Amino acid sequence: MAARRALSAAVAVALLAASASADSWLYEKFTTDGHVRADYNAQGQQVTSLILDRQSGGAFYSRQKYLYGVFSIQMKLIRGNSAGTVTSFYLTSGDGPGHDEIDMEFMGNSTGEPVVLNTNVWAAGDGKKEQQFYLWFDPAADFHTYTIIWNDRNIIFKVDDLFIRSFRRHADLPYPGGKPMSVHATLWDGSFWATQQGKVKVDWAGAPFVVSYRGYSADACTPNGEGKPLACPAGTDRWMSRQLDAAEWGTVAWAKQNYMHYNYCEDGWRFPQGFPGECSRN
Ligand SMILES: *[C@@H]1O[C@H](CO)[C@@H](O)[C@H](O)[C@H]1NC(C)=O
């Protein structure tokens, strides 16, 4: 009896370990900074929380750098009053001048007011390419999947199953195509710009603020040393030449028409010398 119980306990432990390791992505792939907590849900899925209080926010960033790939994560945003907070999932080549970056950032809002998703592309240090969207669901009520597809033809932003933006490469215009990037997720106090241009600050009475991430995946190539070809997983044609088809351009148009909050290509005040080249070519 005792032996049997011990055996089944061992089996249970083995099963738990198997299911946990299958989805243990945080410490395997990322370095953490600030307030970060990793738990497992009842399905054995790792759920990482970033926590923001007066002292600090939280972040995790990949040790590996990538050059092209599909990067996806599920996020459940701060409930209630999230004004002034910024929650992100993005790729960046680093901090230096001329850096490349691909952003999905959520700007919090007062209770009952809509969160805004900022999408942006930085190429050679220029990042004035924001398109911002309201969401068609409450991003704090449940997990939703946010995906960045990055290849040498375009960058595509996806929310759950719907494509909301495609940023195409044009041979004569800057494009993030040469610098490897790492994957970052952060939660920070963005009071000075996030909510209604900084008019609404973080209300610390509501702290700590918590964002949860799960189901991370990177199907991506890695640089393989100077002058060598990239090291890519099998079957990269799934995404290496991925572009939107007509139906998918349809969802981009739908998002633009119904949920767009800001489009740099329509902000004439900001570009008195004329819009960036890609604005007239998409
Ligand atoms: C917050 O809510 C206000 C009022 O509905 C809205 O105008 C604004 O775009 C929302 N988002 C941010 C980030 O300020």
The ligand as a Gaussian input file, in Angstrom:
#p B3LYP/6-31G(d) Opt

LIG

0 1
 C       -8.096000      56.950000     -22.093000
 O       -9.431000      57.307000     -22.126000
 C       -9.703000      58.548000     -22.749000
 C      -11.174000      58.883000     -22.550000
 O      -12.005000      57.858000     -23.061000
 C       -9.288000      58.454000     -24.213000
 O       -9.500000      59.703000     -24.849000
 C       -7.835000      58.064000     -24.286000
 O       -7.470000      57.886000     -25.644000
 C       -7.591000      56.776000     -23.534000
 N       -6.250000      56.296000     -23.608000
 C       -5.156000      56.921000     -23.225000
 C       -3.886000      56.179000     -23.361000
 O       -5.161000      58.051000     -22.784000

